[in-house]
């Protein structure tokens, strides 16, 4: 047994508070109280050895970095989708880039639904993109370490 294993766990603290005061507390509250009291939050001893190399967002440490990454990624995606221009008059290279952009298919699906034109291909493509993005998020978050150190 390591020294980290011999100390009280969050589950044990929750159980103690419930038995003593009949009050349910969240893990987040315990971590915040530890910080306020000056108790250092330790690394959990059973964290995953795998690191996700695909999710850049998991490497972000603060709000400034998050905003920079989001702006850097979202602006080209937004302007490559045919939101603000007609897809028919777009240059060939922009049409090729737009075909790889999930937002293009989402805009097309919204137009199909709004105008009542039955085009199930576009809606199916949007659903496939959604499922793939959801599975990718589950994969990345399953291989990540979460820390509560934002103020």
SVG drawing of the C-alpha trace seen along z (x, -y; Angstrom):
<svg xmlns="http://www.w3.org/2000/svg" viewBox="-41 -36 45 38">
<polyline fill="none" stroke="black" stroke-width="0.4" points="0.0,0.0 1.4,-3.4 1.2,-6.5 -1.5,-7.9 -3.6,-4.8 -3.4,-5.1 -5.0,-8.6 -8.7,-9.3 -10.2,-9.1 -13.0,-11.4 -15.5,-8.5 -14.5,-8.1 -14.8,-11.9 -18.2,-11.9 -19.3,-8.9 -18.0,-10.6 -19.9,-13.9 -23.0,-11.9 -22.8,-9.9 -22.0,-12.9 -24.2,-15.6 -26.5,-13.8 -25.2,-16.1 -24.3,-15.0 -21.2,-16.8 -19.6,-16.7 -16.0,-15.9 -15.6,-19.4 -16.6,-20.9 -14.1,-18.7 -11.3,-19.9 -12.3,-23.5 -12.3,-23.3 -8.9,-21.6 -7.6,-24.5 -9.1,-27.1 -7.5,-25.4 -4.1,-25.2 -4.1,-21.4 -2.2,-20.5 -4.2,-18.5 -2.2,-15.4 -2.1,-13.5 -4.4,-10.5 -2.4,-7.3 -4.6,-5.3 -4.5,-7.7 -4.4,-6.4 -1.0,-5.7 -2.4,-6.4 -2.2,-9.9 -4.4,-11.1 -2.2,-12.6 -5.2,-13.6 -6.9,-16.1 -5.1,-19.4 -7.7,-20.9 -6.6,-18.6 -3.2,-20.4 -4.8,-23.8 -3.9,-25.3 -6.0,-28.5 -8.7,-30.5 -6.4,-32.6 -5.0,-29.4 -8.4,-28.0 -9.7,-31.2 -6.7,-31.3 -7.1,-27.6 -10.8,-28.0 -10.5,-31.1 -7.7,-29.6 -9.7,-26.4 -13.2,-27.9 -12.6,-30.9 -11.3,-28.9 -14.1,-26.3 -16.7,-29.0 -15.5,-30.8 -15.0,-27.5 -18.7,-26.6 -21.1,-28.2 -22.9,-30.3 -22.0,-33.7 -21.7,-32.9 -23.4,-30.8 -21.8,-27.4 -22.4,-27.6 -20.2,-30.7 -17.3,-29.6 -13.9,-28.8 -13.0,-25.2 -10.5,-25.0 -13.0,-26.4 -15.6,-23.8 -13.1,-21.0 -12.2,-22.4 -15.9,-22.8 -16.7,-19.2 -14.4,-18.2 -16.0,-20.7 -18.8,-19.2 -20.4,-22.7 -21.2,-22.6 -23.4,-19.5 -25.0,-21.0 -25.9,-24.2 -27.3,-22.1 -29.3,-20.0 -30.8,-23.1 -31.7,-24.4 -33.3,-21.1 -35.3,-21.0 -36.3,-24.7 -37.4,-24.5 -39.0,-21.1 -37.0,-19.6 -36.6,-15.8 -32.8,-15.1 -32.0,-12.3 -28.4,-12.1 -27.4,-15.4 -29.2,-14.5 -27.5,-11.1 -24.0,-12.7 -24.7,-15.1 -25.7,-12.2 -22.5,-10.2 -20.3,-13.3 -22.1,-13.7 -21.6,-10.1 -18.0,-10.1 -17.3,-13.3 -19.1,-11.9 -17.1,-8.7 -13.9,-10.7 -14.7,-12.8 -15.4,-9.7 -12.1,-8.2 -10.1,-11.4 -11.8,-12.1 -11.5,-8.5 -7.7,-8.7 -7.3,-12.1 -6.6,-13.2 -8.9,-15.8 -7.7,-18.4 -9.6,-21.0 -7.1,-23.9 -9.1,-26.7 -9.9,-29.8"/>
</svg>
